[in-house]
């Protein structure tokens, strides 16, 4: 038996796992009927709707290393607060994430802290992302993680 809050939290954690494993196809597919809103530190927001647009966003920004095809990151997602009514067709959640990274010439360290504001929709297949707003707040050394500046 499944619970709505559990299913929603699993989506949030699955997203982090896809990114950390370098599975940009898997991460993007989570938004096949949804969108990502990237909120810059200057308050500007950019929307990327659908799997192809989200994949293009992550491919343009995420550095993947040839040894294992991953970004050598670990997303620690915490403080997940879900809002869902029993039987509802939509839900929301907010959470924090700190991204740690380590590569050969770059010792383990936090490189960014973000807040996620998520909206979900229920379909016949279960819960799915309708929207993920990413707010970047704490910026560390992103030189080994990103292909271009935020």
Phi, psi and omega per residue, in radians:
X1 nan 2.475 -3.079
X2 -2.009 2.747 3.050
X3 -2.121 2.594 -3.096
X4 -1.018 -0.832 -3.132
X5 -1.063 -0.689 3.122
X6 -1.137 -0.780 -3.141
X7 -1.082 -0.716 3.136
X8 -1.165 -0.778 3.100
X9 -1.075 -0.678 3.104
X10 -1.071 -0.659 3.068
X11 -1.080 -0.774 -3.138
X12 -1.065 -0.775 -3.133
X13 -1.276 -0.590 3.120
X14 -1.131 -0.679 3.084
X15 -0.966 -0.861 -3.134
X16 -1.070 -0.711 3.140
X17 -1.116 -0.764 3.107
X18 -1.025 -0.824 -3.118
X19 -1.097 -0.821 -3.098
X20 -1.123 -0.513 3.095
X21 -1.518 -0.057 -3.128
X22 1.360 0.296 3.129
X23 -1.542 1.332 -3.117
X24 -1.190 -0.506 3.061
X25 -1.095 -0.811 3.138
X26 -1.106 -0.767 3.119
X27 -1.094 -0.791 -3.117
X28 -1.137 -0.660 -3.124
X29 -1.074 -0.429 3.115
X30 -1.140 -0.260 -3.113
X31 -2.013 0.468 -3.119
X32 -1.034 -0.560 3.085
X33 -2.050 0.387 -3.073
X34 -2.408 -2.887 -3.121
X35 -2.594 2.763 3.013
X36 -1.959 2.340 3.048
X37 -1.977 2.029 3.112
X38 -1.679 1.998 3.136
X39 -1.734 2.031 -3.133
X40 -1.300 2.901 3.119
X41 -1.148 -0.306 3.113
X42 -1.571 0.054 3.134
X43 1.580 -0.167 3.123
X44 -1.251 2.452 3.136
X45 -2.077 2.420 3.066
X46 -2.186 2.322 -3.127
X47 -1.812 2.462 3.108
X48 -2.300 1.841 -3.039
X49 -1.792 2.297 3.092
X50 1.563 2.808 -3.059
X51 -1.066 -0.724 -3.093
X52 -1.122 -0.765 -3.134
X53 -1.184 -0.694 3.120
X54 -1.175 -0.704 3.095
X55 -1.086 -0.752 3.121
X56 -1.071 -0.705 3.105
X57 -1.060 -0.920 -3.084
X58 -1.180 -0.622 3.101
X59 -1.158 -0.599 -3.128
X60 -1.300 -0.426 -3.042
X61 -1.924 -0.547 -2.968
X62 -1.573 2.100 3.080
X63 -1.402 2.121 3.076
X64 -1.893 2.340 -3.065
X65 -1.612 2.473 -3.032
X66 -1.178 -0.386 -3.090
X67 -1.112 -0.665 3.129
X68 -2.438 0.065 3.110
X69 1.289 0.229 3.139
X70 -1.905 2.937 3.070
X71 -1.511 0.108 -3.108
X72 0.991 0.741 -3.128
X73 -2.066 2.881 3.003
X74 -2.443 1.947 3.086
X75 -1.472 2.093 3.058
X76 -1.777 1.769 -3.096
X77 -1.666 2.220 -3.058
X78 -2.410 3.119 3.040
X79 0.905 0.745 -3.137
X80 -1.319 2.082 3.093
X81 -2.068 2.063 -3.113
X82 -1.869 2.567 3.040
X83 -2.233 1.892 -3.139
X84 -2.617 2.341 3.069
X85 -1.669 2.495 3.122
X86 -0.937 2.261 3.119
X87 1.368 0.028 -3.109
X88 -1.236 2.705 3.120
X89 -1.629 -0.144 3.119
X90 -2.453 2.801 -3.125
X91 -2.719 2.952 3.077
X92 -2.470 2.841 3.097
X93 -2.701 2.719 2.988
X94 -2.329 2.653 -3.137
X95 -2.796 2.942 3.042
X96 -1.974 2.718 2.967
X97 -2.505 2.429 2.964
X98 -2.024 2.272 -3.126
X99 -1.807 2.108 3.060
X100 -1.740 2.590 3.113
X101 -2.519 2.592 3.050
X102 -2.629 2.262 3.002
X103 -2.345 3.038 -2.998
X104 -0.871 -0.813 -3.095
X105 -1.802 0.384 -3.029
X106 -2.532 1.752 -3.058
X107 -1.132 2.740 -3.132
X108 -0.910 2.244 3.128
X109 -2.877 2.710 3.010
X110 -1.276 2.357 -3.118
X111 -1.945 -0.374 3.123
X112 -2.828 2.582 3.002
X113 -2.091 2.290 -3.103
X114 -2.281 2.809 2.956
X115 -2.044 2.390 3.068
X116 -1.915 2.390 3.001
X117 -2.153 1.928 -2.997
X118 -1.984 2.563 2.972
X119 -2.161 2.481 -3.085
X120 -2.232 2.662 3.051
X121 -2.240 2.523 3.103
X122 -1.678 2.312 3.067
X123 -2.129 -3.086 3.097
X124 -1.082 -0.486 3.134
X125 -1.480 -0.130 -3.124
X126 2.086 -2.817 -3.111
X127 -1.329 2.586 3.080
X128 -2.558 2.769 3.045
X129 -1.198 2.301 2.955
X130 -1.758 -0.581 -3.112
X131 -2.821 2.451 2.993
X132 -2.285 2.036 3.033
X133 -1.726 2.194 -3.121
X134 -1.927 2.067 3.082
X135 -1.919 2.065 3.105
X136 -1.546 2.192 -3.073
X137 -2.081 -0.813 -3.086
X138 -1.932 1.951 -3.087
X139 -1.872 2.164 3.034
X140 -1.853 -2.608 3.135
X141 -1.425 1.779 -3.112
X142 -1.664 0.144 -3.031
X143 -1.101 -0.469 -3.140
X144 -1.710 -0.123 -3.086
X145 -1.785 -0.715 -3.048
X146 -1.869 2.588 3.100
X147 -1.468 -0.325 3.114
X148 -2.631 2.791 -3.107
X149 -1.160 2.699 3.065
X150 -1.144 nan nan
